[in-house]
Amino acid sequence: MPSAPPDELAPTGTRHRVARAATEVLAPWVWVLGLPLVVAWQVTGHHLGEAVLWGLIVGITGSLIPMAVIVRGAKRGKWDSHHVTNRAGQLVPFAACIGSLALGFVVLLVGSAPHEMIALAAAELACLVVALAVTFGLKFKISMHAMVAAGSTVMLMKVYSPWLAVLFLAVAWVCWSRVELKDHTVAQVTVGAVAGVVVGGAAI
């Protein structure tokens, strides 16, 4: 059987690469690491030291520590990849995220961090709890990519400007990527995005 012409194969390969790029560049850990620093810069009145301090407390406990646990588990074959797409394998990563971020939340409280940073950490915790309840309680694999991207966008709009609604283009891109890669369904990314806006957007 003759092979398909290159021009017929290229779109599929290109779509996959673009989808993979969105999934990696706009992964939850990227948002959760960068968002606190950007928010802290604004709410501390552009004081570099304070912004880095409070931003990194949330970013490290909410992103880097859980991601280290996830990557280590993925290398040991405990789940399919660092994105943990199999629902059954998501319990430990959820626990790592919630436990680590809860520690960061306590540090913020004890350290008298700006209330906006405390609210940000609380919103991230709320998103994790909701996602955990939906994933295991309702047995519905909600998209964390969609939830985190949408929630982060709303938070940035509140802290900086409504004009940052343009970032919903990035939300749409990452939602498309999760469906294109067959890691989620349209319903799963839609519920994730709505939950991100409602739960995450309630902060600050």
Backbone bond lengths (Angstrom), bond angles and torsions (degrees), N, CA, C in turn:
res aa  C-N    CA-C-N  psi(-1)  N-CA   C-N-CA  omega(-1)  CA-C   N-CA-C  phi
1 M - - - 1.462 - - 1.531 108.82 -
2 P 1.339 117.15 128.22 1.465 119.84 -178.29 1.522 110.59 -67.05
3 S 1.328 115.18 146.26 1.471 119.79 178.98 1.517 110.23 -77.07
4 A 1.343 114.63 157.13 1.458 119.05 -179.69 1.515 109.72 -70.22
5 P 1.322 117.51 147.45 1.464 121.37 178.64 1.524 110.24 -59.72
6 P 1.334 117.32 150.01 1.465 121.10 -179.12 1.516 113.68 -54.36
7 D 1.349 116.59 -36.66 1.465 118.33 -177.36 1.522 111.73 -69.37
8 E 1.344 117.95 -17.98 1.452 120.25 177.49 1.527 110.45 -85.54
9 L 1.342 115.39 -27.90 1.455 119.30 -179.45 1.512 112.17 -84.06
10 A 1.332 117.26 -29.47 1.459 121.69 -174.32 1.522 113.99 -58.88
11 P 1.353 119.48 -46.18 1.462 118.40 -178.07 1.522 113.35 -57.42
12 T 1.341 116.52 -40.78 1.459 119.49 -179.38 1.521 110.33 -63.97
13 G 1.349 116.39 -45.68 1.450 120.18 178.65 1.515 112.08 -63.38
14 T 1.313 116.52 -42.00 1.456 120.98 -179.57 1.522 110.98 -65.43
15 R 1.324 116.87 -44.22 1.463 120.77 178.63 1.526 110.38 -59.32
16 H 1.324 115.92 -41.45 1.457 119.76 -179.52 1.526 111.10 -64.83
17 R 1.328 116.54 -42.24 1.465 120.31 -179.61 1.525 111.18 -66.32
18 V 1.329 116.89 -41.13 1.466 120.58 178.92 1.526 110.34 -65.57
19 A 1.328 115.61 -41.15 1.464 120.11 178.48 1.520 110.67 -64.93
20 R 1.324 116.61 -43.17 1.465 120.60 179.31 1.525 110.65 -63.23
21 A 1.325 116.61 -38.61 1.466 120.68 178.75 1.526 110.98 -62.13
22 A 1.332 116.36 -44.35 1.469 120.41 179.75 1.519 110.69 -63.93
23 T 1.313 116.56 -42.85 1.464 121.11 -179.12 1.525 111.72 -61.68
24 E 1.335 117.29 -36.72 1.465 120.59 -178.61 1.528 111.61 -82.67
25 V 1.322 117.35 -47.24 1.467 121.38 -176.37 1.527 111.82 -67.61
26 L 1.341 116.56 -35.44 1.458 120.98 -178.12 1.524 111.73 -108.00
27 A 1.323 115.96 30.45 1.471 120.68 177.69 1.525 110.49 -66.13
28 P 1.318 118.21 153.18 1.469 121.17 -179.81 1.523 114.01 -51.77
29 W 1.347 117.77 -42.05 1.463 119.55 -176.52 1.526 111.61 -64.55
30 V 1.332 117.46 -29.48 1.467 121.13 178.33 1.527 110.13 -69.13
31 W 1.327 116.41 -46.73 1.471 120.73 177.56 1.525 110.44 -61.31
32 V 1.328 116.35 -47.04 1.465 120.58 -173.60 1.527 111.49 -69.64
33 L 1.318 118.04 -24.03 1.458 120.75 175.62 1.525 111.45 -80.91
34 G 1.323 116.71 -43.09 1.462 120.20 -176.10 1.515 115.03 -81.38
35 L 1.329 116.89 -38.24 1.462 120.75 -175.66 1.524 113.55 -56.81
36 P 1.336 120.43 -47.90 1.469 119.52 -178.76 1.526 113.23 -60.06
37 L 1.329 117.52 -35.46 1.457 120.57 178.75 1.524 111.06 -67.65
38 V 1.315 115.83 -41.58 1.465 120.31 179.89 1.527 110.55 -67.52
39 V 1.324 116.81 -42.71 1.466 120.79 178.31 1.525 110.49 -66.28
40 A 1.324 116.44 -43.92 1.469 120.50 -178.92 1.525 111.37 -61.43
41 W 1.313 117.09 -37.24 1.466 120.94 178.85 1.529 110.72 -58.78
42 Q 1.306 116.46 -40.15 1.465 120.45 -178.46 1.522 111.76 -77.22
43 V 1.318 117.75 -46.22 1.470 120.01 -172.33 1.528 113.04 -77.22
44 T 1.339 117.25 -16.00 1.463 119.25 176.00 1.525 111.98 -93.24
45 G 1.330 116.33 7.64 1.458 119.55 -179.27 1.513 112.68 70.85
46 H 1.332 115.91 32.35 1.462 123.57 177.25 1.527 112.74 65.07
47 H 1.331 116.72 35.02 1.461 121.92 173.21 1.525 107.89 -89.60
48 L 1.322 116.00 110.06 1.458 121.01 -171.51 1.529 113.09 -56.99
49 G 1.323 116.78 -49.35 1.462 120.33 -177.25 1.515 112.47 -59.33
50 E 1.337 116.55 -48.14 1.460 120.43 -179.85 1.517 111.35 -65.88
51 A 1.338 115.50 -40.36 1.466 119.70 -179.20 1.523 110.89 -61.80
52 V 1.337 115.90 -43.89 1.468 119.98 179.85 1.533 110.45 -66.92
53 L 1.334 116.43 -42.36 1.464 120.47 -178.82 1.519 111.34 -59.83
54 W 1.335 116.81 -58.74 1.465 119.99 -175.65 1.522 111.63 -69.63
55 G 1.337 115.93 -36.55 1.458 119.09 179.90 1.514 112.52 -65.03
56 L 1.341 116.25 -40.98 1.459 119.11 -178.87 1.525 112.59 -72.62
57 I 1.334 117.38 -30.43 1.469 119.26 177.40 1.528 109.74 -60.10
58 V 1.323 115.13 -45.64 1.474 119.06 178.81 1.523 110.75 -72.37
59 G 1.343 116.44 -42.92 1.456 120.10 -177.12 1.517 113.43 -65.10
60 I 1.330 116.56 -42.10 1.468 120.02 -178.80 1.522 111.33 -70.71
61 T 1.335 116.78 -47.02 1.473 118.99 -177.95 1.525 112.14 -74.88
62 G 1.317 117.39 -27.30 1.461 119.79 -178.63 1.514 114.27 -92.37
63 S 1.353 116.11 -18.55 1.454 119.25 -174.55 1.526 113.64 -127.21
64 L 1.333 117.38 -61.86 1.460 120.25 -170.74 1.527 113.55 -66.84
65 I 1.335 117.28 -44.67 1.467 119.44 -179.59 1.536 110.85 -64.94
66 P 1.355 118.38 -51.03 1.472 117.95 177.93 1.527 112.21 -59.93
67 M 1.355 116.92 -37.89 1.458 119.67 -178.44 1.521 110.58 -66.33
68 A 1.326 117.17 -35.64 1.469 120.37 177.40 1.526 110.32 -62.36
69 V 1.327 115.63 -41.27 1.472 120.43 178.31 1.530 110.09 -64.13
70 I 1.326 115.89 -43.83 1.465 120.88 -177.43 1.520 111.58 -66.16
71 V 1.334 116.87 -46.35 1.467 120.80 -179.34 1.528 110.59 -63.07
72 R 1.323 116.01 -41.74 1.460 119.52 178.80 1.531 110.96 -62.27
73 G 1.338 115.90 -42.32 1.457 119.83 178.42 1.512 112.18 -65.08
74 A 1.347 115.86 -38.75 1.462 119.92 179.74 1.529 110.64 -64.81
75 K 1.337 116.52 -40.09 1.466 119.91 179.17 1.519 111.42 -65.18
76 R 1.331 116.33 -29.65 1.460 120.49 179.41 1.522 112.11 -86.70
77 G 1.333 116.53 0.61 1.450 120.65 177.26 1.520 115.13 80.66
78 K 1.344 116.83 17.82 1.465 119.47 -178.48 1.531 111.08 -74.64
79 W 1.322 117.38 -26.53 1.472 120.99 174.43 1.518 108.97 -145.55
80 D 1.315 116.12 172.57 1.460 120.76 -167.26 1.526 114.69 -68.09
81 S 1.325 118.58 -33.85 1.463 121.63 -179.17 1.521 108.68 -165.42
82 H 1.351 116.49 -179.45 1.459 119.11 178.75 1.526 112.17 -70.73
83 H 1.332 117.16 -8.30 1.467 120.63 174.67 1.535 111.53 -91.15
84 V 1.307 117.10 -10.58 1.472 124.15 178.87 1.533 110.31 43.83
85 T 1.322 115.59 68.32 1.464 119.95 -176.45 1.527 113.26 -79.73
86 N 1.334 117.46 -19.40 1.463 118.31 177.92 1.524 110.15 -81.82
87 R 1.327 115.95 122.53 1.466 121.48 -173.21 1.527 112.47 -57.76
88 A 1.319 116.59 -37.99 1.462 120.04 -177.01 1.526 112.38 -63.33
89 G 1.337 116.42 -26.54 1.454 119.41 -177.69 1.515 114.59 -90.94
90 Q 1.326 117.62 4.73 1.461 120.13 -172.27 1.529 114.60 -88.07
91 L 1.321 118.14 -8.68 1.459 120.09 -175.40 1.533 112.18 -63.67
92 V 1.314 117.67 -48.45 1.464 121.05 -179.32 1.531 111.07 -64.05
93 P 1.350 119.65 -45.95 1.458 119.20 176.36 1.534 112.92 -59.12
94 F 1.329 116.88 -40.15 1.466 119.64 176.83 1.524 110.42 -61.13
95 A 1.334 116.30 -45.09 1.458 120.40 -179.41 1.527 110.95 -62.46
96 A 1.338 116.48 -41.01 1.467 120.70 178.91 1.520 111.15 -63.12
97 C 1.336 116.11 -43.00 1.465 120.95 179.91 1.526 111.22 -64.31
98 I 1.316 116.21 -48.20 1.467 120.60 -177.59 1.521 110.89 -65.68
99 G 1.321 117.33 -44.95 1.458 120.79 -179.04 1.520 112.59 -63.50
100 S 1.322 116.21 -45.70 1.457 120.61 -178.79 1.527 111.59 -66.59
101 L 1.333 116.56 -46.27 1.463 120.15 -179.38 1.526 111.40 -66.60
102 A 1.327 117.06 -34.36 1.466 120.45 177.08 1.533 110.00 -61.20
103 L 1.324 116.68 -38.38 1.461 121.10 176.57 1.529 110.12 -63.01
104 G 1.312 115.94 -44.56 1.459 119.86 177.29 1.514 112.12 -61.60
105 F 1.322 116.08 -38.03 1.466 121.47 179.14 1.531 110.31 -61.77
106 V 1.323 116.41 -42.36 1.468 121.00 178.64 1.528 110.26 -63.89
107 V 1.324 116.66 -41.93 1.470 120.48 178.77 1.530 110.32 -61.05
108 L 1.313 116.88 -41.32 1.462 120.74 178.25 1.527 110.71 -61.35
109 L 1.322 116.50 -43.94 1.464 120.86 -179.81 1.528 111.17 -63.74
110 V 1.322 115.80 -48.70 1.472 120.61 -178.35 1.525 110.68 -64.94
111 G 1.322 116.17 -36.02 1.458 120.38 -178.13 1.512 114.87 -84.64
112 S 1.334 117.10 5.06 1.477 121.47 -179.88 1.533 111.56 54.27
113 A 1.310 115.57 49.52 1.466 120.81 177.63 1.524 110.16 -67.66
114 P 1.326 117.95 160.51 1.469 121.01 175.37 1.528 110.01 -53.48
115 H 1.331 115.60 140.45 1.469 118.60 -175.19 1.521 112.40 -60.02
116 E 1.334 116.61 -27.29 1.461 119.33 178.74 1.531 111.29 -66.59
117 M 1.334 116.58 -35.31 1.458 119.63 178.76 1.527 110.83 -71.54
118 I 1.325 116.11 -37.32 1.468 120.21 176.17 1.529 109.63 -64.20
119 A 1.341 115.50 -41.76 1.465 120.20 178.82 1.520 110.94 -64.92
120 L 1.331 116.82 -37.34 1.463 121.02 178.66 1.525 110.78 -63.12
121 A 1.330 116.16 -47.61 1.465 119.91 178.82 1.524 110.97 -63.21
122 A 1.336 116.53 -38.90 1.463 120.59 178.77 1.528 110.58 -63.55
123 A 1.335 116.02 -40.61 1.463 119.92 179.33 1.522 111.16 -65.37
124 E 1.321 116.69 -39.86 1.463 119.85 178.17 1.527 110.69 -64.32
125 L 1.320 115.69 -40.79 1.468 119.39 176.87 1.521 110.99 -63.22
126 A 1.335 116.14 -42.23 1.463 120.71 -179.99 1.530 110.53 -62.01
127 C 1.333 116.68 -41.01 1.463 120.45 178.41 1.524 111.08 -62.22
128 L 1.324 116.14 -41.48 1.464 120.27 179.48 1.521 111.57 -64.33
129 V 1.328 116.10 -42.90 1.468 120.26 -179.62 1.524 110.36 -65.08
130 V 1.324 116.61 -43.45 1.467 120.72 178.45 1.525 109.86 -62.55
131 A 1.332 116.48 -45.34 1.468 119.74 179.99 1.519 111.33 -62.67
132 L 1.322 116.99 -39.56 1.462 121.54 178.44 1.526 110.52 -63.36
133 A 1.333 116.23 -44.04 1.463 121.11 -179.23 1.526 111.29 -64.53
134 V 1.325 116.18 -42.31 1.460 120.31 -179.13 1.529 110.53 -69.25
135 T 1.336 116.23 -43.92 1.458 121.12 -175.92 1.525 112.56 -65.25
136 F 1.333 115.90 -44.06 1.467 118.54 -175.29 1.528 113.20 -103.87
137 G 1.334 117.16 -30.02 1.458 119.48 178.30 1.516 112.18 -75.88
138 L 1.342 115.22 -46.84 1.462 120.48 -179.71 1.529 112.14 -95.96
139 K 1.341 115.93 -4.70 1.473 121.40 -178.72 1.526 111.12 54.80
140 F 1.321 114.91 45.40 1.469 122.26 -179.66 1.524 107.16 -125.84
141 K 1.329 117.41 118.30 1.465 121.58 -173.01 1.526 111.10 -79.52
142 I 1.318 115.37 80.27 1.456 121.05 -179.30 1.524 109.67 -63.90
143 S 1.322 116.97 146.46 1.458 121.48 -177.87 1.526 111.26 -84.19
144 M 1.340 116.95 113.89 1.455 120.84 176.31 1.523 110.98 -70.90
145 H 1.327 117.13 -31.95 1.464 119.95 176.01 1.531 109.97 -57.23
146 A 1.325 115.72 -48.21 1.461 120.46 -178.41 1.521 111.46 -67.92
147 M 1.328 116.60 -43.37 1.468 120.92 -178.12 1.522 111.47 -61.63
148 V 1.318 116.75 -49.33 1.461 120.68 -176.75 1.521 111.31 -67.96
149 A 1.316 117.69 -41.94 1.467 120.79 -179.86 1.524 111.12 -63.53
150 A 1.324 117.23 -45.40 1.462 121.03 -178.94 1.531 111.19 -68.17
151 G 1.325 117.18 -44.42 1.458 120.51 179.01 1.513 111.82 -62.81
152 S 1.327 117.16 -41.34 1.460 121.51 179.50 1.519 111.37 -63.89
153 T 1.320 116.12 -39.28 1.458 120.39 179.72 1.519 111.12 -62.78
154 V 1.320 117.09 -44.76 1.470 120.50 179.00 1.527 110.68 -63.62
155 M 1.321 117.44 -41.26 1.460 120.62 178.71 1.524 111.29 -61.27
156 L 1.329 116.96 -43.24 1.459 120.80 179.34 1.524 111.57 -65.56
157 M 1.319 116.52 -35.72 1.460 120.13 176.92 1.530 110.70 -63.19
158 K 1.329 115.91 -39.33 1.463 120.22 -179.22 1.526 111.93 -70.47
159 V 1.314 116.15 -40.21 1.457 120.49 -175.68 1.527 112.09 -78.94
160 Y 1.328 116.97 -37.05 1.456 120.36 -175.12 1.532 113.25 -107.99
161 S 1.310 116.04 -69.86 1.467 118.75 -174.89 1.525 110.75 -163.66
162 P 1.346 116.53 143.98 1.464 119.72 175.41 1.530 112.39 -59.66
163 W 1.340 115.89 -20.79 1.459 119.50 179.83 1.532 112.16 -62.94
164 L 1.315 116.11 -20.37 1.459 119.32 179.01 1.526 112.11 -72.17
165 A 1.322 115.78 3.57 1.470 119.86 171.79 1.522 110.19 -59.03
166 V 1.339 116.34 -17.64 1.461 120.38 177.15 1.537 110.83 -59.77
167 L 1.327 116.25 -22.53 1.466 119.96 178.74 1.522 112.66 -67.35
168 F 1.331 116.98 -12.47 1.460 118.73 175.87 1.532 110.52 -65.48
169 L 1.331 116.64 -17.15 1.467 119.18 172.55 1.527 109.50 -64.79
170 A 1.327 115.94 -38.94 1.460 120.28 176.89 1.526 110.39 -67.50
171 V 1.334 116.18 -37.12 1.464 120.77 177.30 1.531 109.54 -61.78
172 A 1.322 115.59 -45.66 1.469 120.12 179.07 1.532 110.53 -62.11
173 W 1.320 116.01 -39.01 1.473 120.82 -179.84 1.524 111.09 -63.06
174 V 1.322 116.42 -47.93 1.464 118.28 -177.86 1.534 111.19 -70.25
175 C 1.336 117.41 -33.79 1.471 119.79 175.59 1.520 110.49 -62.65
176 W 1.324 115.52 -44.90 1.472 119.79 177.23 1.524 110.67 -59.34
177 S 1.334 115.67 -42.28 1.465 119.50 -176.97 1.521 112.33 -61.91
178 R 1.336 116.41 -38.83 1.465 119.44 -178.16 1.528 111.11 -67.30
179 V 1.322 116.42 -34.35 1.458 120.81 177.50 1.527 110.06 -75.44
180 E 1.329 115.93 -42.38 1.467 121.20 -179.93 1.528 111.36 -60.26
181 L 1.328 116.49 -37.81 1.461 120.80 -179.99 1.532 112.38 -82.88
182 K 1.349 114.91 -0.57 1.468 122.14 178.69 1.539 112.58 63.64
183 D 1.330 116.29 26.99 1.461 120.64 175.12 1.522 110.83 -87.20
184 H 1.338 116.27 -21.95 1.458 121.79 178.94 1.522 109.92 -145.61
185 T 1.321 115.20 163.77 1.460 120.95 173.71 1.529 108.69 -96.63
186 V 1.323 115.71 170.26 1.468 120.13 177.19 1.525 110.39 -59.58
187 A 1.328 116.55 -40.42 1.460 120.68 -179.99 1.529 111.04 -62.44
188 Q 1.314 117.00 -40.47 1.468 121.39 -177.22 1.531 112.05 -67.83
189 V 1.319 117.50 -39.81 1.465 118.85 178.31 1.526 110.73 -74.63
190 T 1.330 117.06 -32.76 1.465 120.29 178.49 1.517 110.85 -66.04
191 V 1.322 116.72 -46.64 1.466 120.64 178.22 1.521 109.91 -62.97
192 G 1.323 117.27 -39.72 1.454 120.70 178.53 1.507 112.25 -61.60
193 A 1.329 116.69 -45.62 1.466 120.70 -179.18 1.526 111.21 -64.87
194 V 1.322 117.04 -44.01 1.469 120.79 179.57 1.526 110.15 -63.33
195 A 1.324 116.87 -43.38 1.456 120.83 178.94 1.525 110.74 -62.63
196 G 1.325 116.93 -38.37 1.461 120.94 178.55 1.520 111.89 -62.67
197 V 1.319 115.51 -43.98 1.464 120.67 179.62 1.538 110.77 -65.00
198 V 1.327 116.68 -45.17 1.464 121.29 -176.28 1.522 112.14 -72.78
199 V 1.323 116.79 -50.95 1.467 120.85 -176.28 1.516 112.13 -79.73
200 G 1.307 116.07 -52.83 1.465 119.81 -179.38 1.514 111.95 -67.80
201 G 1.311 116.40 -37.40 1.448 120.15 -177.81 1.515 113.85 -72.42
202 A 1.317 117.22 -9.17 1.459 120.12 179.75 1.542 111.45 -77.16
203 A 1.330 115.71 -11.25 1.463 119.84 -177.65 1.528 111.86 -80.24
204 I 1.310 114.63 164.04 1.456 125.07 173.33 1.511 111.98 62.62
